[in-house]
Amino acid sequence: MNRFKTYLTIGLLTVSATACQEDFLERQPPNIILESQVWNDSRLITSLLANYYDRLPAHTQIDIGWDQFAAYDEAMWSGNNDGPNNIVNYGFERWRLWDYGLIRDINLALENIETKSTALNAAQKAQFSAEFRFLRAYVYFEMVKRMGGVPIITKQLVYDFSGDPSSLQFARNKESEVYDFVASELDAIKNDLGNAGSNTRANRFTAMALKSRAMLYAGSIAKYNNQLGAPIQTAGGEVGIPANRATEYYTKALEAAKEVISGPYSLYRANPNTGENFYEAITKKLNNNEVIMAKDFLVTKDKRHGFSYDNIARNIREDNLSSSNVTPVLNLVEAYEYLDGTSGELKTRTANNSDYIYYDNLSGPFANKDARLYGTVIYPGTTFKGQEVQIQAGVAVWNAGTSTYQLVEGNALGTNYTDGKLLTGGSGPQRSQTEVSNTGFYLRKYIDPAPLSSTRGIRSDMWWVRFRLGEVLLNASEAALELGNTADALLYVNQVRARAGFPANSLTTLTLARLQNERRVELAFEDHRVWDLKRWRIAHELWNGNPNSPTAMMYALYPYRVVRPGSAQDGKYIFVKLVAPRFRAPRLFQFGNYYSSIEQNIINNNPKIVRNPFQ
């Protein structure tokens, strides 16, 4: 009996073990998510969306391509090597984008939501589909602004292995057709997007912000490309937009901007210090009603970047490596007007050029400047993180025999002159040393003030703003001006200027040139400058490759303490403008740069693809 019990027990255990083995073999691996699970779980779809948001194309932003801030006329490279200082000309492949990998993934997601999301209700499916379509419209806009017309593909393409790939080969759509597609998609989805109040996921106002930007680009190209002596175009319209469509596009840009302006956003005004306020308008995450959409980062989730580590001012860096790579240039600094409306050119010499202008302190030349300068650039005499950013190139020693000044600069940073007072600041500027400003300025915008954010161990979770109300107001102003509605154009631009410290209604007349400068100073280092100059078709005029051109060369400002004992000027400061040391080649933008070249392998694989002009 006992023996039977033993055999029975063993038998049952054997059967049980066999059953468990069979159950185990039928279980799904815990580290594999099936397609059917993805499309029926809103959390998994949201995770997929997050991946696609992260893959949105970018030319220059704080987590990728940020060195290119120094490739145009906002900054130069003060880091190691020549970097963007020695760009002899912009290559025709520059800005190239042909991202059909992301387009394919989005198209596949849209089809799967339609056919496989059986557990989602109609409202959920509509919202997710709208969000994927927003991302697709965003990618098409990023491609068309670089390449001109590209093939519009909205369905998954599947090869049948027949040996004939022609069914997968699509010709380029017209440039105007791509812009029309972007606009129609955004109009179609805006009411399904949801995400009200979010500034990291698209909602209806994000869609209209994108539409206002895209339509403004299309209107500018339609108008200004056709004003060139020889318009840049192809016979099939893959490049070039008919001039008679400019009004239509400007109208759409204005209407979309008005939708955003009437929404829940407002210009950031939380800080009574107008300079600090502008800095916070871009960088502050909490209670910021100006930011419409941003790419966010979070240190606690290990989603962070090293922009502050690489670009914080030299003498306040928290690590012993890197810093000060991208440093603003005098060209940009002088674009910021004085609050009385006069030109932003810094006053460093007397009217007859016979002598320097002497200032009591380092911040003297910048007094009563547009507050956006302070919020964007660290200039002499200012602080960051509560610390003085010590910017002084050297001393100007008076020579009574020759009645001239001798400029003396220290080889080491933070050193004193023979009189026991400062010679060269801990943050320079310095003519040849790297990782210290060579221009006399540092970035403030997008530099993180959080403790240890400029260290390799912590790094930064400063966000990157993709859309904000300040831009949309300027979009509206430009579109209104182009449509002949000067009153509305003034209303919108003066709101932006008033936040920067200008009197109400500071502009009473308006030209495109004034608006162009407003965009330059408001949106500096937000990846607008090169695209604006391209759409206005003036990049080749400003960046003409001429070493004597004030717009093609990059300039610096060096402050010196005056050493002139017994004189009223002793201890005051003078400022010297100069071509930025280490700047090698004037900016040269060619007609072939208005549209990027298409890679040869794309043309080899698809004979229907037409090349861009000049390439």
Buried (B, 14 or more C-beta within 10 A) or exposed (E): EEEEEEEEEEEEEEEEEEEEEEEEEEEEEEEEEEEEEBBBBBEEBEEBBEEBBEBBBBBBBBBBEBBBBBBBBBBBBBBEEEBBBEBEBBBBEBBBBBBBEBBBBBBEBBBBBEEBBEEBEEEBBBBBBBBBBBBBBBBBBBBBBBBBBBBBBBEEEEEEEEEEEEEEBBBBBBBBBBBBBBBEBBBEBBEBBBBEEEBBBBBBBBBBBBBBBBBBBBBBBBBBBBEEEEBBBBEEBBBBBBBEBBBBBBBBBBBBBBBBBEBEBEBBBBBEEBBBBBBBBBBBBEEBBBBBBBBBBEBEEEEBBBBBBBBBBBBBBBBEEBBBBBBBBBBBBBBBBBBEEEEBBBBBBEEEEEEBBBBEEBBBBBEEBBBBBBBBBBBBBBEBBEEBBBBBBBBBBBEEEEEEBEBBBBEEBBBEBEBEEBBBBBBBBBBEBBBBBBBBBBBBBBBBBEEBBBBEEBBBBBBBBBBBBBBBBBBBBBBBBBBEBBEBBBBBBBBBBBBBBBEEEBBEEBEBEBBBBBBBBBBBBBBBBBBBBBBBBBBBEBBBBEEEBEBBBBBBBBBBBBBBEEEEBBBBBBBBBBEBBBBBBBBBBBBBBBBBBBEEEEBEEBEEBBBBBEE
